[in-house]
């Protein structure tokens, strides 16, 4: 009789490919990376960066190394000191996105393009102050012929496994958050449109994301679209739920993206018209301590979509009375708990949206 490890091994390493793939549950045979290792020369890496075969996605942290750090990297190439492995992700169009190695690759590219002179060198201070073009040709050839090991996670790897690997490699001084990771894994027209929606001044004001440079606003919009279309199928964890939706809609047709975009902008404007500066905010009797709340954002946006009042109906409503009623709702322990405790639990997510929809029906 086979033991558990043998049964699992039979699934992970099948004799043939005749097995059924259950994408949602990620079966055992899909829980592995499909990778390829390359030893690219420096000249090849720079060429690939220049022609966009290797790309640094916009989710990556900006270039933050100083000239001394970059120069030490170049010096390491000269003295043949091993360079840490670069991790890449293969996209559907065969380009390679940088997962880990942004600072190193950018430094090399900048130096070979004569963007800075070497500084702060320890082993070869004689090269201090020289740009790449000013180096002796033998040094130039020595640098561009050095190889750097690159490991590419191939596109056939299950996206959720790829996401997990991104998190495991995400060890920089400022760790990438889930939405920044999604922009690397599920990049496409859909997430690009979400990014544009997130730049809207009204949205930023209402969600208190005016100074957001970590894609917090983008994730709010993704949550809205995901719950808009898949609320009844929602299951924890929220991160995986959002990942699956982003994956499925990565290459959404332009006309469908436009419909979703218009839906978002319409309901955002309606919420603002109805609640004014109190939109998506919790507050107390003073009505001065306003604090944006993600769960309330979901409840107000989705209930607005569910009720779908006209602009004329909203205009006719007593706004002061509406805010008083919202305060009453927030003071109700049953509802307040749905936006402050266990906010991603299956029951809680559905309850707050259902409860707020019922509340909005009393206004219209």
Secondary structure, 3 states (H helix, E strand, C coil): CCCHHHHHHHHHCCCCCCCCCCCCCCCHHHCCCCEEEEEEEHHHHHHHHHCCCEECCCCCCCCCCCHHHHHHHHHHHHCCCCCCCEEEEECCCCCEEEEECHHHHHHHHHHHCCCCCCCCCCCCHHHCCCCHHHCCHHHHHHHHHCEEEEEEECCCCCHHHHHHHHHHHCCCCCCCCHHHHHHHHCCCHHHHHHHHHHCCHHHHHHHCCCCCCCCHHHHHHHHHHHHHHHHHHCCCCHHHHHHHHHHHCCCCCHHHHHHHHHHHHHHHHHHHHHHHHHCCEECCCCCCCCEECHHHHHHHHHHHHHHCCCHHHHHHCCHHHHHHHHHHHHCCHHHHHHCCCCCCCHHHHHHHHHHHHHHHHCCC
